[in-house]
Amino acid sequence: MVNKKRLLIATVFGVLSGIVCWILASCEGPQPWYFAVSTIISRTLIGFAVGISILKIQWWLHGIIIGFLFSIPMALQGFYVPGREAFILVGTIVMGIIYGFFIELFTTVVFKAGAK
């Protein structure tokens, strides 16, 4: 059974991570609206996955794994930017791992909404 408190907290922190990610990505100049939507949804999905996952592993490793796995599709968008493919691919995955870790940290440790 899904812990509703955990799902809500993780998803909210996923949305916040998406907004932060979009703001950081926009530092190089304005981005199209669909980039913002894609970025926010991608990071929200990490939070949602953290909230519904039933994996029985350490919280920090759980966040890292979910962040890694759910960042791969977004990272592949980097191939649309000639000359920066590797930077965007690796950067997106690394940041996804970091966001996954922090989403799990806030959900499990700070708000004490661990998986049951």
C-alpha positions in Angstrom: 0.0 0.0 0.0 1.2 3.5 -0.9 2.1 5.8 1.9 0.1 8.9 0.9 2.2 11.3 3.0 5.4 10.0 1.4 3.9 10.2 -2.1 2.8 13.8 -1.5 6.1 15.0 0.0 8.3 13.3 -2.6 6.2 14.7 -5.5 6.2 18.2 -4.1 10.0 18.1 -3.8 10.1 16.7 -7.3 8.2 19.8 -8.6 10.5 22.1 -6.6 13.5 20.2 -8.0 12.1 20.7 -11.5 11.7 24.4 -11.0 15.3 24.7 -9.6 16.6 22.7 -12.5 14.7 24.9 -15.1 16.0 28.1 -13.4 19.6 26.7 -13.5 19.3 25.7 -17.1 17.9 29.1 -18.0 21.0 30.9 -16.8 22.4 30.7 -20.3 19.5 32.5 -21.7 15.7 32.1 -22.3 14.5 28.7 -23.0 11.3 27.7 -24.9 8.2 27.0 -22.8 8.3 23.3 -23.7 11.8 23.0 -22.3 10.5 24.4 -19.0 7.5 22.0 -19.0 9.7 19.0 -19.9 12.2 19.8 -17.2 9.7 20.3 -14.5 7.7 17.1 -15.4 11.0 15.1 -15.6 12.1 16.1 -12.1 8.5 15.7 -10.8 8.5 12.2 -12.1 11.6 11.4 -10.0 9.7 12.6 -6.9 6.7 10.6 -7.8 8.8 7.5 -8.4 10.5 7.9 -5.0 7.1 8.3 -3.4 5.6 5.1 -4.9 8.7 2.9 -5.0 8.7 -0.2 -2.7 12.4 -1.0 -3.0 13.8 -2.0 0.4 17.2 -0.4 0.3 19.0 2.4 2.1 17.2 5.7 1.6 20.2 7.5 0.1 20.9 4.7 -2.4 17.2 4.6 -3.3 17.2 8.3 -4.2 20.4 7.9 -6.2 19.0 4.9 -8.2 15.7 6.5 -8.9 17.3 9.9 -9.9 19.7 8.1 -12.2 17.1 5.9 -14.0 14.5 8.7 -14.4 17.1 11.2 -15.7 18.1 9.1 -18.7 15.2 10.1 -21.0 15.8 13.8 -20.3 19.5 13.4 -20.8 19.1 12.1 -24.3 17.7 15.4 -25.3 21.3 16.7 -25.1 21.9 15.1 -28.6 19.9 18.0 -30.0 22.5 20.5 -29.0 25.5 20.1 -31.4 28.9 20.3 -29.8 27.6 20.0 -26.2 26.0 16.5 -26.3 28.3 14.9 -23.8 28.2 17.8 -21.4 24.3 17.9 -21.4 24.0 14.1 -21.2 26.4 13.7 -18.2 25.2 16.9 -16.5 21.6 15.9 -16.7 22.2 12.5 -15.3 24.5 13.8 -12.5 21.9 16.4 -11.5 19.2 13.8 -11.6 21.2 11.7 -9.1 21.6 14.8 -6.9 17.9 15.7 -7.1 16.9 12.1 -6.4 19.2 12.0 -3.3 17.8 15.3 -2.0 14.1 14.3 -2.7 14.7 11.1 -0.7 16.6 13.0 2.0 13.8 15.5 2.6 11.1 12.8 2.3 12.6 10.1 4.5 14.9 12.0 6.9 13.5 15.5 7.3 9.8 14.7 7.0 10.1 11.2 8.4 7.9 9.7 5.7 9.9 6.5 5.0 8.6 3.6 3.0 6.4 1.2 4.9 
